[in-house]
Amino acid sequence: MTKDMKHWYSSWFDTPFYHILYKDRDDKEAQSFMDALTYYLNISQNSTILDLACGKGRHSLYLNSIGYDVTGLDLSKQSISEAKQKENGRLCFDVHDMSKPYFKQFDTVFNLFTSFGYFDNEQDNLRTIKAIKANLSSNGLAVIDFLNVCYVASNLVKQETKIVDGISFDIKREINNGYIQKHISFFVDNNHYEFTEKVRALTLKDFKTYFKEAGLKLKQTFGDYHLNAFDTATSERLILIFGV
């Protein structure tokens, strides 16, 4: 079964296999990152946070558990349906396309775990940046947690096999036509599945261009989840803090 590449994210993210493949994500690392970010940004307990492209809400849930009013948005109906089971008075989830402004504003907007650059249309990436701006309250700040393309290119594992819950995922990676692509194939119950994750290979320069066109200012960059300085050659992540 091969999914249409045009909107790979809306099909792949809504399958149970996506969540099986990535079930071993490091929640401790994610929570430590949230602690570091909220401390650095000095986010007060009465602040509102938007978790944009939240998936099943692992960051949202933790942020809420440490006292914040959090809204999680994602295009995946399945992920949001599961996340909604954990809603409370200061935690809610909704299905939403992140390239369009939401109906309310927030003190802080988080876009985490390389949840940007999926679109085939370059203008949709800029629209997403503009939507983030529209979602920010006055003096609000936003954070994009993206990969560092230069580091990825230098450390690319071109092929590997991961066995998770009895499923053998064959994974091939390449950088092609301005995208970092991960081709994933596997068999379940004698059915063959193929998916491709595709993220635009955006650099710091590209993001600066987006921010300028959207009327936003880059405030700070970091290179990892411990908020160490960004280095083009050695940093695994590109973490951008920006605002009006």
VENHUTA-V501919 format. One record per pair of residues at least 4 apart in sequence whose ideal C-beta (glycine too) atoms are under 7 Angstrom apart, sorted by the first residue. I is the first residue (numbers start at 1). J is the second residue. Records with the same first field share a line. If there is no record, write none. Layout:
I = J ; J
This chain:
1 = 191 ; 192 ; 193
2 = 194
3 = 8 ; 11 ; 12 ; 195
4 = 11
5 = 196
6 = 120
7 = 11
8 = 12 ; 195 ; 196 ; 197 ; 198
9 = 13 ; 75 ; 118
10 = 14 ; 75
12 = 18 ; 195 ; 197
13 = 18 ; 76 ; 79
14 = 76 ; 77 ; 78
16 = 20
17 = 21 ; 193
18 = 22
19 = 23
20 = 164 ; 165 ; 167
21 = 162 ; 164 ; 169
23 = 164
26 = 30
27 = 31 ; 58
28 = 32
29 = 33 ; 225
30 = 34 ; 58 ; 59
31 = 35 ; 62
32 = 36 ; 225
33 = 37 ; 225
34 = 38 ; 59 ; 62 ; 63
35 = 39
36 = 40 ; 225 ; 226 ; 227
37 = 41 ; 143
38 = 43
40 = 227
41 = 108 ; 141
43 = 47 ; 107 ; 108
45 = 67 ; 68
47 = 68 ; 107 ; 108
48 = 69 ; 106 ; 107
49 = 63 ; 68 ; 69 ; 70 ; 106 ; 107 ; 108 ; 110
50 = 71 ; 73 ; 106 ; 109 ; 110 ; 135
51 = 59 ; 60 ; 63 ; 70 ; 72 ; 110
52 = 73 ; 98 ; 109 ; 110 ; 111 ; 132
53 = 74 ; 98 ; 111 ; 115
54 = 59 ; 60 ; 72 ; 73 ; 74 ; 83 ; 93
55 = 74 ; 79
56 = 79 ; 82 ; 83
57 = 61 ; 72 ; 83 ; 86 ; 93
58 = 62
59 = 63 ; 110 ; 112
60 = 64 ; 70 ; 72 ; 91
61 = 65 ; 86
62 = 66
63 = 68 ; 70
64 = 68 ; 70 ; 90 ; 91
69 = 90
70 = 90 ; 91
71 = 92 ; 94 ; 106
72 = 83 ; 93
73 = 94 ; 96 ; 98 ; 102
74 = 79 ; 80 ; 95
75 = 95 ; 97
76 = 80
77 = 81 ; 95
78 = 82
79 = 83
80 = 84 ; 93 ; 94 ; 95
83 = 93
84 = 93
86 = 91
87 = 91 ; 92 ; 93
96 = 102
98 = 128 ; 131
99 = 119 ; 124 ; 127 ; 128 ; 131
100 = 131
101 = 131 ; 134 ; 135
102 = 135
105 = 135 ; 136 ; 137
106 = 135 ; 136 ; 137 ; 140
107 = 137 ; 140
108 = 140 ; 141
109 = 132 ; 135 ; 136 ; 142
110 = 143
111 = 115 ; 116 ; 143 ; 144 ; 145
112 = 145
113 = 145
114 = 146 ; 147 ; 199
116 = 128 ; 144 ; 146
117 = 125 ; 199 ; 200 ; 202
118 = 199
119 = 124 ; 125
123 = 127
124 = 128
125 = 129 ; 200 ; 210
126 = 130 ; 210 ; 213 ; 214
127 = 131
128 = 132
129 = 133 ; 210 ; 211 ; 214 ; 216
130 = 134 ; 214
131 = 135
132 = 136 ; 142
133 = 214 ; 215 ; 216 ; 244
136 = 140 ; 142 ; 243 ; 244
140 = 243
141 = 219 ; 241 ; 243
142 = 242 ; 243
143 = 239 ; 240 ; 241
144 = 240
145 = 237 ; 239
146 = 202 ; 238
147 = 152 ; 237 ; 238
148 = 152 ; 223 ; 235 ; 236 ; 237 ; 238
149 = 153 ; 201 ; 202 ; 203
150 = 154 ; 232 ; 233
151 = 155 ; 234 ; 235 ; 236
152 = 156 ; 180
153 = 175
156 = 173 ; 175
157 = 173
158 = 172 ; 173
159 = 171 ; 172
160 = 171
161 = 168 ; 169 ; 170
162 = 169 ; 171
163 = 167 ; 168
164 = 169
167 = 186 ; 188
168 = 186
169 = 184 ; 186
170 = 185 ; 186
171 = 182 ; 184
172 = 183
173 = 181 ; 182
174 = 181
175 = 180 ; 201
176 = 181
178 = 200 ; 201
179 = 198 ; 199 ; 200 ; 201
180 = 199 ; 201
181 = 196 ; 197 ; 198
182 = 196 ; 197
183 = 196
184 = 195
185 = 193 ; 194
186 = 193
187 = 191 ; 192
188 = 193
202 = 206 ; 207
204 = 208 ; 221 ; 238
205 = 209
206 = 210
207 = 211 ; 240
208 = 212 ; 218
209 = 213
210 = 214
211 = 216 ; 217 ; 218 ; 242
216 = 242 ; 243 ; 244
217 = 242 ; 243 ; 244
218 = 240 ; 242
219 = 241 ; 242 ; 243
220 = 241
221 = 230 ; 238 ; 239 ; 240
222 = 227 ; 228 ; 229 ; 230 ; 239
223 = 228 ; 229 ; 230 ; 231 ; 235 ; 237
224 = 228 ; 235 ; 236 ; 237
225 = 237
230 = 235 ; 238
231 = 235
